[in-house]
C-alpha cells in the first residue's frame, strides 16, 4: 500500500482548501510549503533517512518524477533539505534518498568540498537557507572518493585546476593522519566533518540560524556497495 508522505499530505490539504483536490500532486502556488507546514530539521532528516532505507532495501518508490510533477513546480521550489554531495556520477541524492522532484536542493562538487571552496558553493547553500527557508543541510561524502584519494596519495602537482581542488582537501587528510583504521575512510570522514563545522560557523546567514536552532547541519557517508547512508 502506498503511504502518503508528510509533504504530500500537506499538498492535498492545500489543494482541497482551494477546491482542487488531486491525488499525489505538489502545488506550486504555495511558497515554501515545507516551511509553512512547520517542518523541522529533524523531520526533514527523518524523511531523508527513511528514503535511503527504502532505496538500500530495494523498495524505492521513486515518488513524483513524472513530467506532470515537474510542470507543477515551474513557478516555485520548496525543498526540505540541502545536500552538499560529491559530483561523482554514482552519487545521486534524489535517487539514494528516494526523493521526488523539488524535495532536495543539491549542491554537487568533486570531493563535496566546502572549506575554502569559495562563493559558488557557499553562496548556493546560503541561498537555499535564506531564500527558501530550508531547515537542514547534509554534507554527504561517499566511500572510495576519488578526490579524497588523490589528496591522500598524490605527491606531485596534478594538471589544471584539479590540483587546486585536491589541495582544498589536504587539510582533512592531515587532520585524519595517524588515526586507527583505513586511511582513506578516515580522510573521507574528516573531509565531511570539516565541511560540517565550516557551515555551522559561517556568518552572516548560517551561523545565527544554527545558534537559534532554526538550522541543523549534519554529515553523512554514502556506501557505494550497500547503498546506505551513515550519519557521522
TATA-V209822 format. One record per residue. N is the residue number from 1. RES is the residue in one small letter. SS is DSSP state (2 for helix, 1 for strand, 0 for the rest). NEAR is the number of other ideal C-beta (glycine too) atoms within 12 Angstrom. Layout:
BEGIN
n = [N & N]
res = [RES & RES]
ss = [SS & SS]
near = [NEAR & NEAR]
END
This chain:
BEGIN
n = [1 & 2 & 3 & 4 & 5 & 6 & 7 & 8 & 9 & 10 & 11 & 12 & 13 & 14 & 15 & 16 & 17 & 18 & 19 & 20 & 21 & 22 & 23 & 24 & 25 & 26 & 27 & 28 & 29 & 30 & 31 & 32 & 33 & 34 & 35 & 36 & 37 & 38 & 39 & 40 & 41 & 42 & 43 & 44 & 45 & 46 & 47 & 48 & 49 & 50 & 51 & 52 & 53 & 54 & 55 & 56 & 57 & 58 & 59 & 60 & 61 & 62 & 63 & 64 & 65 & 66 & 67 & 68 & 69 & 70 & 71 & 72 & 73 & 74 & 75 & 76 & 77 & 78 & 79 & 80 & 81 & 82 & 83 & 84 & 85 & 86 & 87 & 88 & 89 & 90 & 91 & 92 & 93 & 94 & 95 & 96 & 97 & 98 & 99 & 100 & 101 & 102 & 103 & 104 & 105 & 106 & 107 & 108 & 109 & 110 & 111 & 112 & 113 & 114 & 115 & 116 & 117 & 118 & 119 & 120 & 121 & 122 & 123 & 124 & 125 & 126 & 127 & 128 & 129 & 130 & 131 & 132 & 133 & 134 & 135 & 136 & 137 & 138 & 139 & 140 & 141 & 142 & 143 & 144 & 145 & 146 & 147 & 148 & 149 & 150 & 151 & 152 & 153 & 154 & 155 & 156 & 157 & 158 & 159 & 160 & 161 & 162 & 163 & 164 & 165 & 166 & 167 & 168 & 169 & 170 & 171 & 172 & 173 & 174 & 175 & 176 & 177 & 178 & 179 & 180 & 181 & 182 & 183 & 184 & 185 & 186 & 187 & 188 & 189 & 190 & 191 & 192 & 193 & 194 & 195 & 196 & 197 & 198 & 199 & 200 & 201 & 202 & 203 & 204 & 205 & 206 & 207 & 208 & 209 & 210 & 211 & 212 & 213 & 214 & 215 & 216 & 217 & 218 & 219 & 220 & 221 & 222 & 223 & 224 & 225 & 226 & 227 & 228 & 229 & 230 & 231 & 232]
res = [x & x & x & x & x & x & x & x & x & x & x & x & x & x & x & x & x & x & x & x & x & x & x & x & x & x & x & x & x & x & x & x & x & x & x & x & x & x & x & x & x & x & x & x & x & x & x & x & x & x & x & x & x & x & x & x & x & x & x & x & x & x & x & x & x & x & x & x & x & x & x & x & x & x & x & x & x & x & x & x & x & x & x & x & x & x & x & x & x & x & x & x & x & x & x & x & x & x & x & x & x & x & x & x & x & x & x & x & x & x & x & x & x & x & x & x & x & x & x & x & x & x & x & x & x & x & x & x & x & x & x & x & x & x & x & x & x & x & x & x & x & x & x & x & x & x & x & x & x & x & x & x & x & x & x & x & x & x & x & x & x & x & x & x & x & x & x & x & x & x & x & x & x & x & x & x & x & x & x & x & x & x & x & x & x & x & x & x & x & x & x & x & x & x & x & x & x & x & x & x & x & x & x & x & x & x & x & x & x & x & x & x & x & x & x & x & x & x & x & x & x & x & x & x & x & x & x & x & x & x & x & x]
ss = [0 & 0 & 0 & 0 & 0 & 2 & 2 & 2 & 2 & 2 & 2 & 2 & 2 & 2 & 2 & 2 & 2 & 0 & 0 & 0 & 0 & 0 & 0 & 0 & 0 & 0 & 0 & 0 & 0 & 0 & 0 & 0 & 2 & 2 & 2 & 2 & 0 & 0 & 0 & 0 & 2 & 2 & 2 & 2 & 2 & 2 & 2 & 2 & 2 & 2 & 2 & 2 & 2 & 2 & 2 & 2 & 0 & 0 & 0 & 0 & 0 & 0 & 0 & 0 & 0 & 0 & 2 & 2 & 2 & 2 & 2 & 0 & 0 & 0 & 0 & 0 & 0 & 0 & 0 & 0 & 1 & 1 & 1 & 1 & 1 & 0 & 0 & 0 & 0 & 0 & 0 & 0 & 2 & 2 & 2 & 2 & 0 & 0 & 0 & 0 & 0 & 0 & 0 & 1 & 1 & 1 & 1 & 1 & 0 & 2 & 2 & 2 & 0 & 0 & 0 & 0 & 0 & 0 & 2 & 2 & 2 & 2 & 2 & 2 & 2 & 2 & 2 & 2 & 2 & 2 & 0 & 0 & 0 & 0 & 0 & 1 & 1 & 1 & 1 & 1 & 1 & 1 & 0 & 0 & 0 & 2 & 2 & 2 & 2 & 2 & 2 & 2 & 2 & 0 & 0 & 0 & 0 & 0 & 0 & 0 & 0 & 2 & 2 & 2 & 2 & 2 & 2 & 2 & 2 & 2 & 2 & 2 & 2 & 2 & 2 & 2 & 0 & 0 & 0 & 0 & 0 & 0 & 2 & 2 & 2 & 2 & 2 & 2 & 2 & 2 & 2 & 2 & 2 & 2 & 2 & 2 & 2 & 2 & 2 & 2 & 0 & 0 & 0 & 0 & 0 & 2 & 2 & 2 & 2 & 2 & 2 & 0 & 0 & 0 & 0 & 1 & 1 & 1 & 1 & 1 & 1 & 1 & 0 & 0 & 0 & 0 & 0 & 0 & 1 & 1 & 1 & 0]
near = [4 & 12 & 13 & 19 & 32 & 23 & 39 & 30 & 21 & 28 & 38 & 24 & 22 & 27 & 24 & 16 & 14 & 15 & 8 & 16 & 15 & 19 & 16 & 25 & 35 & 42 & 35 & 24 & 21 & 27 & 18 & 29 & 35 & 39 & 30 & 21 & 26 & 18 & 32 & 23 & 31 & 19 & 24 & 39 & 32 & 24 & 33 & 41 & 27 & 25 & 36 & 36 & 23 & 27 & 29 & 24 & 15 & 11 & 16 & 23 & 25 & 22 & 32 & 30 & 21 & 16 & 11 & 18 & 26 & 18 & 16 & 28 & 28 & 16 & 15 & 21 & 30 & 38 & 42 & 45 & 49 & 45 & 46 & 47 & 45 & 41 & 24 & 27 & 13 & 20 & 35 & 26 & 37 & 29 & 30 & 37 & 43 & 32 & 38 & 34 & 29 & 37 & 40 & 42 & 36 & 33 & 36 & 30 & 34 & 33 & 45 & 48 & 39 & 45 & 32 & 22 & 32 & 17 & 13 & 16 & 33 & 32 & 19 & 28 & 44 & 30 & 22 & 37 & 37 & 22 & 21 & 30 & 32 & 43 & 39 & 46 & 49 & 49 & 48 & 48 & 50 & 44 & 30 & 24 & 40 & 30 & 40 & 43 & 28 & 31 & 37 & 30 & 19 & 21 & 11 & 10 & 13 & 22 & 12 & 9 & 13 & 20 & 19 & 22 & 30 & 33 & 24 & 31 & 44 & 31 & 25 & 41 & 32 & 19 & 26 & 29 & 18 & 12 & 19 & 9 & 14 & 16 & 23 & 30 & 26 & 26 & 38 & 45 & 34 & 37 & 48 & 45 & 31 & 37 & 48 & 34 & 24 & 32 & 39 & 26 & 21 & 30 & 15 & 13 & 28 & 35 & 21 & 18 & 29 & 26 & 17 & 13 & 13 & 24 & 36 & 34 & 39 & 36 & 37 & 39 & 39 & 39 & 24 & 23 & 12 & 18 & 27 & 23 & 38 & 25 & 25 & 23]
END
